[in-house]
């Protein structure tokens, strides 16, 4: 009986860790997609062809928008 309780506790803890891993993976995916959108030249360099028709926007307004986007993530 004690072993079953211990095993159940270990399974529950493993599930929590896997749920956190999924959240981290989702955050990394979201960041990567955001990075590709914000820097189409970097996206092209990395082989992502979705943004090949665009150039990076490097004016002051774009930089401020970039900063806001970073804070949102």
Buried (B, 14 or more C-beta within 10 A) or exposed (E): EEEEEEEEEEEEEEEEEEEEEEEEEEEEEEEEEBBBBBBBEEBBEEEBEEBEEEEEEEEEEEEEEBEEEEEEE
